[in-house]
Amino acid sequence: MGSRQRTKFRKPQLHKPAGNKTAAEIVRELRKDTAAASDYREQALKIHGLICGKCGREFDFKSRHLLTVHHKDGNHRNNPADGSNWENLCIYCHEDEHSRGLLGDYLTGKGGEGN
């Protein structure tokens, strides 16, 4: 039988990344951003109700995961407390909203290769 070689594992060093932040600081910031995202979603659902702003489909507590928050101006950081930049859309209408420009560009020949 061959001999087994022991591998030494070194304790990882805590190096600060380029932005002078530790990994723990970065994780803390990411968690804060995630919490903020869920906060505006809950706010939008309270303000605008469990209904799609485009097709009018109504949702209940069990199906509310199919209802998304669309940012009217496309800026996910623009989250006014009055909900004026939000629109509750079902997943189907939300997809349609974001693919409209792509379809329009395709049909008009804009944005294709070489354009």
C-alpha positions as a printed Julia matrix, in Angstrom:
115×3 Matrix{Float64}:
   0.0    0.0     0.0
   1.22   3.47   -0.84
   1.84   6.05    1.81
  -0.62   8.83    2.28
   0.65  12.33    2.16
  -0.79  14.73    4.68
  -1.95  18.03    3.31
  -1.66  21.04    5.52
  -4.51  23.48    5.36
  -3.72  27.05    6.16
  -6.17  29.3     7.85
  -7.4   31.8     5.25
  -6.07  35.28    5.66
  -8.53  38.12    5.8
  -7.36  40.4     3.06
  -9.21  43.55    2.24
 -10.38  43.62   -1.4
  -9.71  46.53   -3.72
 -12.4   48.7    -2.13
 -10.76  48.31    1.3
 -13.71  46.23    2.52
 -13.53  42.91    4.26
 -15.62  39.99    3.09
 -17.85  40.45    6.14
 -18.48  44.09    5.2
 -19.38  43.1     1.63
 -21.77  40.37    2.85
 -23.37  42.86    5.25
 -23.95  45.32    2.38
 -25.42  42.62    0.14
 -27.8   41.52    2.87
 -28.86  45.13    3.41
 -29.58  45.53   -0.34
 -31.62  42.31   -0.32
 -33.59  43.49    2.7
 -34.26  46.83    1.01
 -35.51  45.04   -2.11
 -37.98  42.95   -0.13
 -39.09  46.06    1.78
 -40.06  47.94   -1.38
 -41.83  44.86   -2.74
 -43.96  44.57    0.37
 -44.62  48.32    0.26
 -45.69  48.14   -3.39
 -48.03  45.22   -2.68
 -49.64  47.17    0.17
 -50.0   50.37   -1.86
 -51.14  48.92   -5.18
 -52.81  45.72   -3.96
 -52.53  42.14   -5.15
 -53.54  42.88   -8.72
 -51.61  43.12  -11.98
 -51.57  46.7   -13.22
 -51.6   45.56  -16.84
 -53.91  42.54  -17.27
 -55.96  43.03  -14.09
 -55.44  39.49  -12.8
 -56.06  39.3    -9.06
 -53.81  37.34   -6.71
 -54.27  35.9    -3.26
 -51.81  35.13   -0.49
 -50.89  31.75   -2.01
 -50.27  33.08   -5.52
 -48.72  36.46   -4.66
 -45.26  35.15   -5.58
 -46.41  35.46   -9.22
 -46.82  39.21   -8.76
 -43.7   41.31   -9.31
 -42.8   44.96   -8.89
 -41.87  46.78  -12.08
 -39.89  50.01  -11.85
 -41.52  52.38  -14.34
 -38.32  54.34  -14.98
 -36.13  51.21  -15.06
 -34.07  52.37  -12.06
 -34.21  49.75   -9.31
 -32.7   52.19   -6.84
 -35.5   54.73   -7.36
 -37.93  53.59   -4.68
 -40.05  56.53   -3.5
 -42.16  55.76   -0.44
 -45.35  56.8    -2.24
 -44.89  53.99   -4.8
 -45.01  56.33   -7.78
 -42.19  54.47   -9.58
 -43.69  51.03   -9.0
 -46.23  49.02  -10.87
 -47.34  45.57   -9.75
 -47.22  43.23  -12.74
 -47.78  39.49  -12.98
 -44.73  37.58  -14.18
 -46.19  37.3   -17.68
 -46.91  41.02  -18.08
 -43.54  41.89  -16.53
 -41.75  39.73  -19.09
 -43.82  41.32  -21.86
 -42.94  44.81  -20.6
 -39.21  44.1   -20.7
 -39.27  42.34  -24.06
 -41.26  45.03  -25.91
 -38.21  47.08  -26.84
 -36.36  44.0   -28.04
 -39.25  42.97  -30.26
 -39.65  46.5   -31.61
 -35.94  46.72  -32.43
 -36.08  43.35  -34.13
 -39.11  44.22  -36.24
 -37.69  47.59  -37.32
 -34.2   46.22  -37.98
 -32.61  48.35  -35.26
 -30.15  46.94  -32.8
 -29.3   43.93  -34.94
 -25.85  42.91  -36.02
 -23.98  45.63  -37.83
 -26.46  48.35  -36.72
